[in-house]
Amino acid sequence: MVCFADTANKRAIDTIRLLLLNRGLVMDKYITFKSNIEEVLSNMVGRVSEKIGSGSGTDVTSIVDSVIKTGMERRASDIHFEPMETNLRIRYRIDGELFEVGEIAKEKQPQVIR
């Protein structure tokens, strides 16, 4: 099932249909408002980061296990641990797009990245 907010872009719709067809999938096309799509995506990110947790007060092994397990559930092709100035950002690549899903406290970075 694929939702579109802009059905005038026939080329984009055909491209997605062909990508799915190459994987042996059939596309069911639905139309909705752009705000509905954005809301679903933001809720998806929120649920993932709740599962991972903020990283404070939890042992690093549990956090990393949770990140990997949740990434697998979300069918992420890769997981990014990105060192930032104040934390360690976690992002999943899902269907070619990176989604920020959580962060880990900066002091736990040396235990996560070796």
Secondary structure, DSSP 8 states (H G I E B T S, - for coil): -EEES-TT-HHHHHHHHHHHHHTT----EEE--HHHHHHHHHHHHHHHHHHH--STTS-HHHHHHHHHHHHHHTT-SEEEEEE-SSEEEEEEEETTEEEEEEEEEGGGHHHH--
